[in-house]
Amino acid sequence: MPTLTLYALKPGLQRLLRPLAARLAAAGITANQVTISTAAASVILGLGLAMEQRGWILLPIFLFVRMMLNAVDGMLAREHGQQSKLGAVLNELADVISDGVLTLPLALAPGWSPVWVAGAIFFAALTEMAGVLGLTIGSTRRYDGPFGKSDRALSLGVLGAWLALGWPVSPWVRAAAPVAWTALCCVTVFNRVRRALGQRALG
């Protein structure tokens, strides 16, 4: 039985964005251009927040826009004849880079442990590696939860909104949040590897 994850909402989002994808394709915009532009914007925002601990409200807004752009680049690739090996590589790399740089500002925020935030970034990347590993053993790319990319983005967006509103974050929360993030990533890695192996065995 699949674990609950926000990734399950992706088909509904794609239906809403399909007309936009069609217009972009007609305008000559490619999936790879969307992927690279989204990653570049992630790097700019992440580094900007790391250098200047203000503007946190931009984080949840951008994460929502990024989710839509990720859906659009997938539709451009699949539904408009733009699939390529380069695109698949760019998509995976861009997601990991974007996740890392958008989480990075927390390492420099007052009261947050840089070591634990770095660990959270590492384990987030590991979940995506575990998802891709399914392809190397003849399974499918795994998106199992409970803490996939969309779920992590929601968590990060909520935290960004919280900081933007100036609400206090207790020392207990600052200590526990990266630990909980890491633990959920570990469960996700386990689920993805187990189900990839199980799917391979059935195949």
C-alpha positions as CSV (number, residue, x, y, z in Angstrom):
1,M,0.0,0.0,0.0
2,P,1.5,3.4,-1.1
3,T,2.4,5.8,1.7
4,L,0.5,9.1,1.8
5,T,2.4,11.9,0.1
6,L,1.6,15.2,-1.5
7,Y,2.9,13.7,-4.8
8,A,-0.5,12.0,-5.1
9,L,-1.9,15.5,-5.9
10,K,0.3,16.0,-8.9
11,P,-2.2,14.7,-11.5
12,G,-4.8,17.3,-10.4
13,L,-2.2,20.1,-10.6
14,Q,-1.2,18.9,-14.1
15,R,-4.8,19.1,-15.3
16,L,-4.9,22.8,-14.2
17,L,-1.6,23.6,-15.8
18,R,-2.0,21.8,-19.0
19,P,-3.3,24.9,-21.0
20,L,-0.2,26.8,-19.7
21,A,2.1,24.1,-20.9
22,A,0.5,24.1,-24.3
23,R,0.9,27.8,-24.7
24,L,4.6,27.6,-23.6
25,A,5.2,24.8,-26.1
26,A,3.6,26.9,-28.9
27,A,5.8,29.8,-27.9
28,G,8.9,27.6,-28.3
29,I,9.7,27.3,-24.6
30,T,11.3,23.9,-23.9
31,A,11.2,21.7,-20.8
32,N,14.9,22.0,-20.3
33,Q,14.7,25.8,-20.3
34,V,12.0,25.7,-17.6
35,T,14.1,23.3,-15.6
36,I,17.3,25.4,-15.8
37,S,15.4,28.6,-15.1
38,T,13.7,27.2,-12.1
39,A,17.0,25.9,-10.7
40,A,18.7,29.3,-11.3
41,A,15.9,31.1,-9.5
42,S,16.2,28.7,-6.6
43,V,19.9,29.4,-6.3
44,I,19.4,33.1,-6.4
45,L,16.7,33.1,-3.8
46,G,18.5,30.6,-1.5
47,L,21.8,32.5,-1.6
48,G,19.9,35.8,-1.2
49,L,18.2,34.6,2.0
50,A,21.4,33.1,3.3
51,M,23.2,36.5,2.9
52,E,20.3,38.6,4.2
53,Q,18.0,37.0,6.8
54,R,15.0,38.9,5.6
55,G,12.4,38.3,2.9
56,W,11.3,34.9,4.3
57,I,7.9,35.4,2.8
58,L,9.4,34.8,-0.6
59,L,10.2,31.3,0.3
60,P,6.7,29.8,0.5
61,I,5.6,31.9,-2.5
62,F,8.5,30.6,-4.6
63,L,8.1,27.0,-3.5
64,F,4.5,27.1,-4.7
65,V,5.6,28.6,-8.1
66,R,8.4,26.1,-8.3
67,M,6.0,23.2,-7.8
68,M,3.9,24.5,-10.7
69,L,6.9,24.9,-12.9
70,N,8.1,21.4,-12.1
71,A,4.7,20.1,-13.2
72,V,4.9,22.2,-16.4
73,D,8.3,21.0,-17.4
74,G,7.2,17.4,-17.0
75,M,4.2,18.0,-19.3
76,L,6.3,19.8,-21.8
77,A,8.6,16.8,-21.9
78,R,6.0,14.1,-22.0
79,E,3.2,15.7,-23.9
80,H,5.0,17.9,-26.4
81,G,7.8,15.5,-27.6
82,Q,10.6,17.1,-25.6
83,Q,11.8,14.0,-23.6
84,S,15.5,13.5,-23.6
85,K,18.3,11.9,-21.6
86,L,19.7,15.3,-20.9
87,G,16.3,16.5,-19.7
88,A,16.0,13.5,-17.3
89,V,19.5,14.3,-15.9
90,L,18.8,18.0,-15.6
91,N,15.5,17.4,-13.8
92,E,17.1,15.2,-11.1
93,L,20.1,17.4,-10.6
94,A,18.0,20.6,-10.5
95,D,15.7,19.2,-7.9
96,V,18.5,18.3,-5.5
97,I,20.4,21.6,-6.0
98,S,17.2,23.6,-5.6
99,D,16.2,21.7,-2.4
100,G,19.7,22.3,-1.0
101,V,20.0,26.0,-1.6
102,L,16.5,26.7,-0.4
103,T,17.1,24.9,2.9
104,L,20.6,26.5,3.3
105,P,19.4,29.8,4.8
106,L,18.2,28.0,7.9
107,A,21.8,27.1,8.7
108,L,22.6,30.7,9.1
109,A,19.4,31.7,10.9
110,P,19.8,32.6,14.6
111,G,19.4,29.6,16.9
112,W,19.5,26.9,14.2
113,S,22.3,24.3,14.1
114,P,24.3,24.5,10.9
115,V,25.3,20.8,11.4
116,W,21.7,19.6,11.7
117,V,20.6,21.7,8.8
118,A,23.4,20.3,6.7
119,G,22.3,16.9,7.7
120,A,18.7,17.7,6.7
121,I,20.0,18.8,3.3
122,F,22.1,15.6,2.9
123,F,19.2,13.3,3.8
124,A,16.8,15.1,1.5
125,A,19.2,14.5,-1.4
126,L,19.5,10.9,-0.3
127,T,15.7,10.4,-0.7
128,E,15.9,11.6,-4.3
129,M,18.9,9.3,-4.9
130,A,16.9,6.4,-3.5
131,G,14.1,7.3,-5.9
132,V,16.4,7.2,-8.9
133,L,18.1,4.0,-7.9
134,G,14.9,2.1,-8.8
135,L,15.8,2.7,-12.5
136,T,19.2,1.1,-12.1
137,I,17.7,-2.2,-11.1
138,G,15.0,-2.4,-13.7
139,S,12.2,-0.9,-11.5
140,T,10.6,2.5,-11.9
141,R,11.6,5.9,-10.5
142,R,10.1,5.8,-7.0
143,Y,8.1,8.6,-5.4
144,D,7.0,6.9,-2.2
145,G,6.6,9.0,0.9
146,P,6.1,9.9,3.6
147,F,8.5,12.8,2.9
148,G,9.0,13.3,-0.8
149,K,9.9,16.5,-2.5
150,S,6.5,18.1,-2.3
151,D,6.1,17.2,1.4
152,R,9.5,18.7,2.2
153,A,8.6,21.8,0.2
154,L,5.4,22.2,2.2
155,S,7.3,21.9,5.5
156,L,9.9,24.4,4.3
157,G,7.2,26.8,3.1
158,V,5.3,26.7,6.3
159,L,8.5,27.5,8.2
160,G,9.4,30.3,5.9
161,A,5.9,31.8,6.4
162,W,6.3,31.4,10.1
163,L,9.6,33.3,10.1
164,A,8.2,36.0,7.8
165,L,5.4,36.7,10.3
166,G,8.0,37.2,13.0
167,W,6.5,34.5,15.2
168,P,8.9,33.1,17.8
169,V,10.5,29.6,17.2
170,S,11.3,27.9,20.5
171,P,14.7,26.4,21.0
172,W,13.0,23.0,21.3
173,V,11.5,23.4,17.8
174,R,14.8,24.5,16.3
175,A,16.4,21.4,17.8
176,A,13.6,19.0,17.0
177,A,12.7,20.1,13.5
178,P,15.9,19.0,11.7
179,V,15.9,15.7,13.6
180,A,12.3,15.0,12.6
181,W,13.1,16.0,9.0
182,T,16.1,13.6,8.9
183,A,14.0,10.8,10.5
184,L,11.2,11.2,7.9
185,C,13.8,11.2,5.1
186,C,15.2,7.9,6.4
187,V,11.8,6.3,6.4
188,T,11.3,7.6,2.9
189,V,14.6,6.2,1.7
190,F,13.7,2.8,3.2
191,N,10.2,2.8,1.6
192,R,11.6,3.7,-1.8
193,V,14.4,1.1,-1.8
194,R,12.1,-1.6,-0.4
195,R,9.4,-1.0,-3.0
196,A,11.9,-0.7,-5.8
197,L,13.3,-4.1,-4.9
198,G,9.8,-5.5,-4.5
199,Q,8.7,-4.2,-7.9
200,R,11.9,-5.7,-9.4
201,A,11.2,-9.1,-7.9
202,L,7.6,-9.1,-9.2
203,G,8.9,-8.0,-12.7
